[in-house]
Amino acid sequence: MPVTVNMVIAGLIVVAAALGLAFVKVGELAGLGRPAPRGSLRAPHGRLVRTRCLDEPAALGFAARLARLGAPLLVVLALSLAVGLAGLLPLGGVLLPSLELVAAVAVGLGLTYADAGPWRALGYALAGYLIGGVAATAAGLGVMPGDVAAINGLTLVAGTVLEALALAWMPPKRAWAREFEDGHVNAIRVSDRSAAARAFRALDDPAWRPPADRIRHAHAVDVVRETRKERGDDGE
């Protein structure tokens, strides 16, 4: 199968999302797992000694989350198909499918990043869209080879539907305060399905009252950024 511009764009987006996810995971797992030197990216403040759960995620079921996502994504899909069918942009070209992908992912990200964090929401949105789109493209090539417009239309529908399902299935993140062995305290949000959440539950200390000024920013990447900044300051 020849490599198309769409494939190149999708590949670059997947690589960017994978790098972002790896960056976040380093922050989530800081101070956990195999011992690492204090000051390294894996243990910027040494071992993690205790945690405290700060909030509870909204108890929205799968159907409720899907309903919240479905209408806006359906609007994006309907507008894209209308533009293609009206001939304003060729449905058999590259530009319209690319614009629909970007618009659908942007809308899905805007609706879910507050619940799960931007990188994680982006990963679920892209994974859902690309899995649905690739499967639909393969099916279209087998059933109606040569009809690029029909294949692209099928790809838009399948990609958008799978994106909505993936984002609805994505669990929200829960905020945790963390204290490390050097006394550093911060807060992050992690999924209840993650390895970090399981470790945090094992170290949970409900009696601990973390300093309020240290738990305002609950983002895993803060740990990594702080470490890099400290390294830069030390090197000056």
Backbone torsions as a table, in degrees:
resi	resn	phi	psi	omega
1	MET	NA	127.9	-178.9
2	PRO	-67.5	147.2	178.8
3	VAL	-78.9	126.5	-179.4
4	THR	-105.3	167.2	177.2
5	VAL	-61.0	-39.1	177.5
6	ASN	-57.6	-42.7	-179.6
7	MET	-64.5	-40.7	179.4
8	VAL	-64.1	-45.8	179.0
9	ILE	-61.2	-45.9	179.6
10	ALA	-61.9	-40.5	179.4
11	GLY	-63.1	-42.9	178.7
12	LEU	-64.0	-39.4	178.7
13	ILE	-65.1	-41.4	179.5
14	VAL	-63.4	-43.0	179.1
15	VAL	-61.8	-44.9	179.2
16	ALA	-61.9	-42.2	179.4
17	ALA	-65.6	-39.6	179.9
18	ALA	-65.0	-41.9	178.1
19	LEU	-64.8	-40.8	177.6
20	GLY	-63.4	-40.9	179.3
21	LEU	-64.6	-41.7	178.7
22	ALA	-62.6	-40.5	179.1
23	PHE	-60.8	-43.9	179.6
24	VAL	-65.9	-42.3	-178.2
25	LYS	-62.2	-35.8	177.2
26	VAL	-59.2	-42.8	178.7
27	GLY	-68.4	-40.2	-179.5
28	GLU	-61.9	-39.8	-173.3
29	LEU	-95.0	12.5	179.7
30	ALA	-57.7	130.6	178.0
31	GLY	78.8	6.6	-179.8
32	LEU	-114.5	166.6	176.1
33	GLY	78.2	-150.2	-177.6
34	ARG	-62.9	143.1	179.2
35	PRO	-56.8	140.6	177.9
36	ALA	-137.6	153.3	-179.5
37	PRO	-59.6	137.6	177.2
38	ARG	-62.8	135.7	-176.6
39	GLY	99.7	-12.2	176.4
40	SER	-78.9	167.6	179.6
41	LEU	-63.9	-29.8	-179.7
42	ARG	-78.8	-22.4	-179.9
43	ALA	-145.4	67.4	-175.5
44	PRO	-61.5	-27.8	179.5
45	HIS	-126.1	24.2	-178.8
46	GLY	84.4	-162.1	-177.3
47	ARG	-69.9	150.1	173.5
48	LEU	-80.2	128.1	-174.2
49	VAL	-107.7	-31.1	176.9
50	ARG	-161.2	161.5	-178.7
51	THR	-138.6	169.4	175.0
52	ARG	-150.4	128.2	177.2
53	CYS	-74.1	129.5	-173.9
54	LEU	-99.3	-23.5	-178.1
55	ASP	-157.0	174.6	177.0
56	GLU	-119.3	133.6	179.0
57	PRO	-67.4	155.3	178.2
58	ALA	-60.8	135.9	-176.0
59	ALA	-85.8	65.5	177.1
60	LEU	-96.2	128.6	177.9
61	GLY	-76.8	172.3	-178.7
62	PHE	-57.7	-45.4	-177.7
63	ALA	-62.7	-40.6	-180.0
64	ALA	-66.5	-40.8	178.5
65	ARG	-66.7	-39.2	179.4
66	LEU	-65.4	-39.3	178.5
67	ALA	-64.4	-38.3	179.4
68	ARG	-65.2	-34.7	-178.3
69	LEU	-86.2	-32.4	-169.0
70	GLY	-60.6	-46.7	-174.9
71	ALA	-63.1	-50.3	179.5
72	PRO	-62.7	-40.1	179.9
73	LEU	-69.2	-33.5	176.2
74	LEU	-64.5	-36.4	177.2
75	VAL	-63.7	-45.1	178.1
76	VAL	-59.5	-46.5	-179.6
77	LEU	-63.2	-46.4	-178.0
78	ALA	-62.9	-42.4	178.6
79	LEU	-64.1	-41.1	-180.0
80	SER	-63.8	-45.5	179.0
81	LEU	-65.5	-37.6	178.9
82	ALA	-64.1	-42.0	177.7
83	VAL	-61.6	-42.1	179.5
84	GLY	-68.2	-45.0	-178.3
85	LEU	-68.7	-29.3	178.3
86	ALA	-79.2	-9.6	178.8
87	GLY	82.7	8.2	178.3
88	LEU	-66.8	-38.1	170.0
89	LEU	-134.9	134.5	-176.4
90	PRO	-66.5	126.9	178.2
91	LEU	-66.2	-24.1	179.0
92	GLY	-87.2	3.4	179.9
93	GLY	-92.4	-167.3	-178.0
94	VAL	-97.0	-35.2	-170.8
95	LEU	-64.9	-48.4	-176.3
96	LEU	-62.2	-48.9	177.1
97	PRO	-59.7	-36.9	179.3
98	SER	-66.2	-43.5	178.9
99	LEU	-64.5	-38.8	179.6
100	GLU	-66.1	-40.4	177.8
101	LEU	-60.0	-49.7	-178.7
102	VAL	-62.4	-43.8	-178.6
103	ALA	-65.9	-43.8	-179.0
104	ALA	-64.5	-43.1	179.2
105	VAL	-66.5	-40.3	179.6
106	ALA	-63.4	-42.4	178.7
107	VAL	-65.2	-45.8	178.3
108	GLY	-61.0	-41.2	178.5
109	LEU	-64.6	-42.5	179.8
110	GLY	-62.7	-30.5	-178.3
111	LEU	-84.0	-19.2	-171.1
112	THR	-123.8	-10.4	-173.6
113	TYR	-64.3	-30.5	179.7
114	ALA	-68.3	-28.2	-179.9
115	ASP	-81.2	-33.3	-170.1
116	ALA	-129.7	-2.7	-176.0
117	GLY	91.2	146.1	-173.1
118	PRO	-64.2	-42.6	-176.6
119	TRP	-67.9	-40.6	-178.4
120	ARG	-69.5	-42.3	177.0
121	ALA	-62.0	-39.8	177.7
122	LEU	-62.5	-41.6	179.5
123	GLY	-62.4	-45.0	179.1
124	TYR	-65.7	-42.2	-179.1
125	ALA	-62.9	-46.2	-179.6
126	LEU	-66.6	-43.4	-179.4
127	ALA	-60.8	-46.6	179.5
128	GLY	-61.9	-46.7	-177.7
129	TYR	-64.8	-46.2	-175.1
130	LEU	-70.2	-37.7	177.1
131	ILE	-63.2	-47.4	178.2
132	GLY	-63.9	-42.4	-178.9
133	GLY	-66.4	-43.7	179.9
134	VAL	-65.2	-43.2	179.2
135	ALA	-62.4	-42.2	179.9
136	ALA	-67.2	-39.1	178.4
137	THR	-63.1	-44.6	179.0
138	ALA	-62.5	-42.6	178.8
139	ALA	-65.2	-41.2	-180.0
140	GLY	-64.5	-39.5	178.4
141	LEU	-64.1	-31.2	179.5
142	GLY	-79.6	-33.2	-175.0
143	VAL	-91.5	-41.2	-176.3
144	MET	-135.3	63.3	-178.6
145	PRO	-60.2	138.1	178.8
146	GLY	94.1	-21.2	179.5
147	ASP	-90.9	80.5	-173.5
148	VAL	-63.5	-39.5	-179.0
149	ALA	-62.1	-44.4	179.5
150	ALA	-66.4	-40.6	179.1
151	ILE	-63.6	-44.2	178.7
152	ASN	-63.6	-39.7	177.4
153	GLY	-61.6	-43.4	177.5
154	LEU	-63.5	-37.9	179.5
155	THR	-64.5	-42.2	178.9
156	LEU	-61.5	-44.7	-178.6
157	VAL	-64.1	-51.1	-177.1
158	ALA	-64.8	-41.5	-180.0
159	GLY	-62.5	-45.1	-178.8
160	THR	-66.9	-41.1	179.5
161	VAL	-64.5	-46.1	180.0
162	LEU	-66.7	-32.6	176.1
163	GLU	-63.1	-45.4	179.3
164	ALA	-61.1	-42.6	179.4
165	LEU	-65.0	-41.7	-179.2
166	ALA	-64.5	-44.4	-179.4
167	LEU	-68.8	-33.6	177.1
168	ALA	-68.7	-32.5	179.9
169	TRP	-78.2	-23.2	-177.7
170	MET	-62.7	123.3	179.7
171	PRO	-75.3	147.6	176.3
172	PRO	-70.4	164.1	178.2
173	LYS	-93.3	152.7	177.7
174	ARG	-113.7	139.9	-178.8
175	ALA	-84.5	134.9	178.2
176	TRP	-130.2	139.9	168.7
177	ALA	-91.4	144.7	-178.8
178	ARG	-131.7	141.0	172.8
179	GLU	-122.0	131.3	-179.3
180	PHE	-102.4	170.5	-172.4
181	GLU	-66.6	-20.2	176.9
182	ASP	-88.7	6.1	178.6
183	GLY	91.9	-4.9	179.9
184	HIS	-68.1	136.8	179.3
185	VAL	-124.8	134.8	172.2
186	ASN	-150.0	-177.1	-179.9
187	ALA	-138.7	145.5	177.2
188	ILE	-140.5	170.5	174.3
189	ARG	-117.7	130.0	178.9
190	VAL	-134.3	156.0	177.2
191	SER	-72.4	144.0	176.8
192	ASP	-65.1	-17.5	179.0
193	ARG	-87.6	-4.0	-173.0
194	SER	-84.5	160.5	175.7
195	ALA	-64.5	-35.7	179.2
196	ALA	-62.0	-42.2	-179.4
197	ALA	-62.7	-39.6	178.2
198	ARG	-63.1	-41.0	178.3
199	ALA	-68.2	-38.6	179.1
200	PHE	-63.8	-39.9	179.1
201	ARG	-62.9	-36.5	179.4
202	ALA	-67.5	-27.8	-178.2
203	LEU	-102.3	8.3	-174.9
204	ASP	-64.0	128.7	177.8
205	ASP	-123.9	92.4	-176.5
206	PRO	-60.4	-22.9	-178.6
207	ALA	-81.0	-13.7	-177.7
208	TRP	-73.7	135.0	176.5
209	ARG	-113.7	94.4	-177.9
210	PRO	-67.6	149.1	179.1
211	PRO	-59.2	130.4	-175.1
212	ALA	-61.3	-34.5	-176.4
213	ASP	-75.0	-8.3	-179.0
214	ARG	-103.5	-1.8	-175.6
215	ILE	-122.3	22.0	-179.6
216	ARG	-77.8	-29.4	-175.9
217	HIS	-109.9	106.1	-175.2
218	ALA	-103.2	68.0	179.3
219	HIS	-131.2	128.1	-176.1
220	ALA	-61.2	-34.0	-175.8
221	VAL	-66.3	-18.7	179.2
222	ASP	-58.8	-37.4	-178.8
223	VAL	-60.5	-46.2	-178.1
224	VAL	-68.1	-42.3	-179.1
225	ARG	-64.9	-39.7	178.2
226	GLU	-60.5	-43.4	-178.7
227	THR	-63.4	-44.1	-179.9
228	ARG	-63.7	-40.1	179.4
229	LYS	-64.6	-42.4	179.3
230	GLU	-62.9	-39.5	178.2
231	ARG	-63.3	-41.0	179.3
232	GLY	-65.0	-40.5	178.7
233	ASP	-65.1	-39.1	-179.2
234	ASP	-66.7	-30.9	-175.8
235	GLY	-82.3	-8.9	-178.1
236	GLU	-83.8	NA	NA
